[in-house]
Amino acid sequence: MFPPLPFSLPPGLPRLLLGLGLLAVAGPIEAGCPEMETTPVHAVAGQGVERLAADRAVTVEGVVTGTFMGEDRLDGFFIQGRDPAPDGKPSGVFVYAPDLAGSAAERIEPGSRLRLVGRTGLFHGRPQLEELDRIRDCGTEEVRTHSVRLPLERRQRFEGVRLAFQRPLTVTGNHRLGRYGTLALASGGRAFQPGNFPPGEGPPEPRRPGGRLLLDDGRYSRAPSPVPYLNEAGTRRIGSRVVGLTGILTRAFEAWRIHPTEPPRFRATNPRPDPLPSPGRDRLRVAAFNLDNYFLEGAERGAGSASALRRQRAKLFAAIGHLEADVLVLVEVANRDAAVSDFVERLRRRSGAPWHRLGAPGTGQGELRVALAYRRDRVAPTGKRRRDRRAVHDRPPLVAGFRSQEGGAPFAVAAVHFKSKGGCPKVGDTDSGQGCWNRRRTEQARALTGFLEEWREDGGAPVVIAGDINAYGGEDPVRALAAAGYTDLIAERVPPRRRYTFVYDGQAGYLDHLHAAAPLAERAAAVHLHPINADEPAFLAYDRGGPDGRYVTSDAFRASDHDPVAVDVLRRPHSQP
């Protein structure tokens, strides 16, 4: 056994020298731990005391709390101090041991009491013990777990410590599950966008410092295969609960995370929904669905190949089958007549229902348009259909009237897709708390209500505005619609914790809306937010499918990144016989 080197090696050089056989590392684990003074774990970690400087030779004794050996994992293990730190709290630190393998690695397991000779180090600011020179087996000792709850204040104090969370935690984000094997967790339920509710309304936000963290998978590799934490249906939905979570807290890649030392236990508190029931004979259902860029083959957006387009169609048509809609607002369709016709014709053949496209003049030079389709066996178009071609609109809204085939009062649908929050300008309409282009969206809302007033003055039926407004329920464009007399049906009919159609950065909210003029709001019998997409992991999308495409499906789930919304309209007002 060689003694520690009397100087520090440049980063990366130790592994190179090891590969050339020019540097010695810890050999077989030695038995027995004679009495000697050792450096406390809390001194290496800087817990309750000032942390030791990096690249200092130390002898440390501690109890293994979690093992993550191997290059495909964390390349090491965690130890905890046998005695509390000076502040009375536990201490813990990561031991980087990339070259420990074979029987020696197998002997290191939770409960092992070890004496380690190595050097202090830092990895992206995280303290660790590295460059191990000697390992001694001191027997076994009970693994102590520190009980905590979120929000966890002063998280850095518990870095490297084995923690048990007293209360269930909620999955509030799963976007990186397929890429990095992580889930975002929150206390007190899922996190919502701050602008999703008017001031003073909505559930409390788990946004306090220490209120969220990542559930990691014990590795830092990309595209883990299989994807961790999936249920028997091959998903892990936002809104699921994690109970009895126990693991090691650490920080990496600018985020606090927990690596579990016991398999997490999940509760399916937000299961996949069943298809919506039929609206019945006395109601008509209007649904709006963002198709997430439906373009034909060869376009720069949408599906990148013929096979991907087939997968996209299969999932979209399965999702529409869930809706039992009579009038369908199509959002994010290519701004080409051929794309709209292709989609509706294939929907008709796939569903067996008499879906027809509502023709309308072209919509200018943009890449996207909104479109309307309807079931001819249930509804008939009435009067003219018009687009609001004012220059403020990126995708000119389309309004058209309908009536039940069995008679009843007419109504109209305005299909909308306002300016997105992305593509921010460097100056001007930048993000001032409601995303970029908020002024543009507010101007679009005011222009739309003016256009619809002209529609009504010209004898048009009362209108429900349906589609993607790209604004949350408490933001300016929605307030502009309310000021013009349009009722936010989602805010009025849906409980706060269910008001979402989209999840961004682990925070939910509704960008997809239903707003009704006063006479039509009274005929709104039911409002549906159908959570088949936003709660599902992104890797289930048609153009991803997870590692090697092993999770590709043709079902309705994650057909888009937005959930569809729907309203059931009574064929006749309550006062009409």
Secondary structure, 3 states (H helix, E strand, C coil): CCCCCCCCCCCCHHHHHHHCCCCCCCCCCEECCCCCCCECHHHHHCCCCCCCCCCCEEEEEEEEEEEECCCCCCCEEEEECCCCCCCCCCCEEEEECCCCCHHHHHHCCCCEEEEEEEEEEEECCEEEEEEEEEEEEEEECCCCCEEECCCCCCHHHHCCCEEEECCCEEEEECCCHHHHCCEEEECCCCEECCCCCCCCCCCCCCCCCCCEEEECCCCCCCCCCCCCCCCCCCCCCCCCEEECCEEEEEEECCEEEEEECCCCEEECCCCCCCCCCCCCCCEEEEEEEEEEEECCCCCCCCCCCHHHHHHHHHHHHHHHHCCCCCEEEEEEEECCHHHHHHHHHHHHHHHCCCEEECCCCCCCCCCEEEEEEEECCCEEEEEEEEECCCCCCCCCCEEEEEEECCCCCCEEEEEEECCCCCCCCCCCCCCCCCCCCHHHHHHHHHHHHHHHHHHHHCCCCCEEEEEECCCCCCCHHHHHHHHCCCEEHHHHHCCHHHCCCEEECCEEECCEEEEECHHHHCCEEEEEECCCCCCCCHHHCCCCCCHHHCCCCCCCCCCCCCCCEEEEEECCCCCCC
